[in-house]
Amino acid sequence: MNERNKERAFSLLELMITLGVAAIIAAFAVPMYRTHVVKAHRFDAASALMRAVQFVETARLAQTSESGEGVALVAGLDQAPSNGTAVYRIAVQPESPTNGGYAIEATPVVRGAMEDDACGAFVIDATGLRWNHPAGSGTPLDAAQSAACWTGRG
C-alpha cells in the first residue's frame, strides 16, 4: 500500500519545475496586462473627451452666445470611465485667445491609476486641436508624443 501511494505523489523536483514555469509566465503576463490597462484608460479618456465635445457643441448651439464657458458637463460626462471609479476628471476650460471658444481637459485623478502616466492630461479644444501635458503642468508634450497618446501607441 505504501508503494502505491508513492507512485501517485508529485516529487519536489516536479513541483519546483511547475512553479518555475508559472513564474516565467507571470513575469511576461503581468507587465503586458498593465500595459493593456494603461492603454484602455487612455482610450477611455479620449472617448470621454469626444462625448464631452459633442455635449458642449450641442449646448452651444442651444445658447445665444458663442461662449462655451457657461456649459457644465452633466454627471457621467465629467469623468472617465463614465460610471464606477473615476480615473480621469473631465472639465470645460474657459475661452482663451487660441482655443476657439473652449477647451475640454481630462486630468488624471490624484492617487489614481494614471497619476504618473507619461501622457498626463488630455486636452481638446473647439478648433479640434488635441494635445497632452504632464499632470500639474501647462507645458504641452511635443506633437509626436501627443499623437502617440491619442492613438494608443504612447
C-alpha positions as CSV (number, residue, x, y, z in Angstrom):
1,M,0.0,0.0,0.0
2,N,2.8,2.4,0.8
3,E,4.5,1.7,-2.6
4,R,1.3,2.6,-4.4
5,N,0.9,6.0,-2.7
6,K,4.5,6.8,-3.6
7,E,3.7,6.4,-7.3
8,R,0.8,8.8,-7.3
9,A,2.5,11.7,-5.4
10,F,4.5,14.6,-7.0
11,S,8.2,14.8,-6.4
12,L,9.7,18.0,-5.1
13,L,11.5,18.4,-8.4
14,E,8.2,18.2,-10.4
15,L,6.7,20.8,-8.1
16,M,9.6,23.2,-8.4
17,I,9.6,22.9,-12.2
18,T,5.9,23.7,-12.3
19,L,6.4,26.7,-10.0
20,G,9.3,27.9,-12.2
21,V,7.1,27.7,-15.4
22,A,4.3,29.6,-13.6
23,A,6.8,32.3,-12.5
24,I,8.1,32.7,-16.1
25,I,4.6,33.0,-17.5
26,A,3.7,35.6,-14.8
27,A,6.9,37.6,-15.5
28,F,5.6,38.2,-19.0
29,A,1.9,38.3,-18.4
30,V,1.8,40.9,-15.6
31,P,3.6,43.7,-17.5
32,M,1.6,43.1,-20.6
33,Y,-1.6,43.2,-18.6
34,R,-0.5,46.5,-17.0
35,T,0.3,48.0,-20.5
36,H,-3.1,46.9,-21.7
37,V,-4.9,48.6,-18.7
38,V,-2.9,51.8,-19.3
39,K,-3.9,51.9,-23.0
40,A,-7.6,51.1,-22.1
41,H,-7.6,54.1,-19.6
42,R,-6.1,56.4,-22.3
43,F,-8.7,55.3,-24.8
44,D,-11.4,55.9,-22.2
45,A,-10.1,59.4,-21.6
46,A,-10.1,60.2,-25.3
47,S,-13.6,58.8,-25.9
48,A,-14.9,60.7,-22.9
49,L,-13.5,63.9,-24.3
50,M,-15.2,63.3,-27.7
51,R,-18.5,62.7,-25.9
52,A,-18.0,65.9,-23.9
53,V,-17.2,67.9,-27.1
54,Q,-20.5,66.7,-28.6
55,F,-22.3,67.7,-25.5
56,V,-20.7,71.2,-25.4
57,E,-21.2,71.8,-29.1
58,T,-24.9,70.8,-28.8
59,A,-25.3,73.1,-25.7
60,R,-23.5,76.0,-27.5
61,L,-26.0,75.7,-30.4
62,A,-28.9,76.0,-28.0
63,Q,-27.3,79.1,-26.4
64,T,-27.5,82.6,-27.9
65,S,-23.8,83.4,-27.2
66,E,-20.9,81.5,-28.8
67,S,-19.0,81.0,-25.5
68,G,-18.6,77.5,-24.1
69,E,-17.9,78.9,-20.6
70,G,-21.5,78.6,-19.4
71,V,-21.7,74.9,-20.2
72,A,-21.3,72.5,-17.4
73,L,-20.8,68.8,-18.0
74,V,-23.6,66.5,-16.6
75,A,-22.9,63.5,-14.4
76,G,-21.3,60.8,-16.4
77,L,-19.6,63.2,-18.8
78,D,-17.5,64.7,-16.0
79,Q,-15.3,61.6,-15.5
80,A,-13.8,58.7,-17.4
81,P,-14.9,56.0,-17.2
82,S,-18.4,57.4,-17.1
83,N,-19.5,55.1,-14.3
84,G,-17.6,53.5,-11.5
85,T,-14.3,54.8,-10.0
86,A,-13.0,57.8,-11.9
87,V,-9.5,57.5,-13.5
88,Y,-9.8,60.9,-15.2
89,R,-11.8,64.1,-14.3
90,I,-13.3,65.9,-17.3
91,A,-13.8,69.7,-17.2
92,V,-14.6,72.5,-19.6
93,Q,-11.9,75.2,-19.6
94,P,-12.7,78.8,-20.3
95,E,-12.1,80.6,-23.6
96,S,-8.6,81.7,-24.4
97,P,-7.2,83.6,-27.4
98,T,-6.1,80.3,-29.1
99,N,-8.7,77.6,-28.2
100,G,-11.6,78.8,-30.4
101,G,-14.1,79.2,-27.5
102,Y,-13.5,76.4,-25.1
103,A,-11.2,73.5,-24.3
104,I,-12.1,70.3,-22.5
105,E,-9.5,68.6,-20.4
106,A,-9.2,65.1,-18.9
107,T,-6.9,65.2,-15.9
108,P,-5.7,62.0,-14.2
109,V,-7.2,61.6,-10.7
110,V,-4.7,62.2,-7.9
111,R,-3.6,58.9,-6.3
112,G,-5.2,57.1,-9.2
113,A,-4.1,54.5,-11.7
114,M,-2.9,57.1,-14.2
115,E,-1.4,59.7,-11.9
116,D,2.1,59.2,-13.1
117,D,1.3,58.3,-16.8
118,A,3.6,59.8,-19.4
119,C,0.7,61.1,-21.4
120,G,-0.6,63.2,-18.4
121,A,-3.7,65.2,-19.2
122,F,-5.6,65.0,-22.5
123,V,-7.0,68.3,-24.0
124,I,-9.1,69.0,-27.0
125,D,-10.4,72.5,-27.9
126,A,-13.1,74.0,-30.1
127,T,-10.7,74.1,-33.1
128,G,-10.2,70.3,-32.9
129,L,-6.6,70.6,-31.7
130,R,-5.7,67.6,-29.5
131,W,-2.7,67.7,-27.2
132,N,-1.4,66.4,-23.9
133,H,0.5,68.0,-21.0
134,P,2.0,66.4,-17.9
135,A,-0.4,66.5,-14.9
136,G,0.2,69.6,-12.9
137,S,1.9,71.5,-15.7
138,G,0.6,73.5,-18.6
139,T,3.6,72.8,-20.9
140,P,2.4,70.6,-23.8
141,L,4.1,67.5,-24.8
142,D,5.7,67.5,-28.2
143,A,3.4,66.8,-31.1
144,A,4.7,63.3,-31.7
145,Q,4.2,62.3,-28.1
146,S,0.7,63.7,-28.0
147,A,-0.2,61.9,-31.3
148,A,1.1,58.7,-29.8
149,C,-1.0,59.2,-26.7
150,W,-4.2,59.8,-28.6
151,T,-3.7,56.8,-30.9
152,G,-2.7,54.4,-28.2
153,R,0.9,54.0,-29.3
154,G,2.3,56.2,-26.5
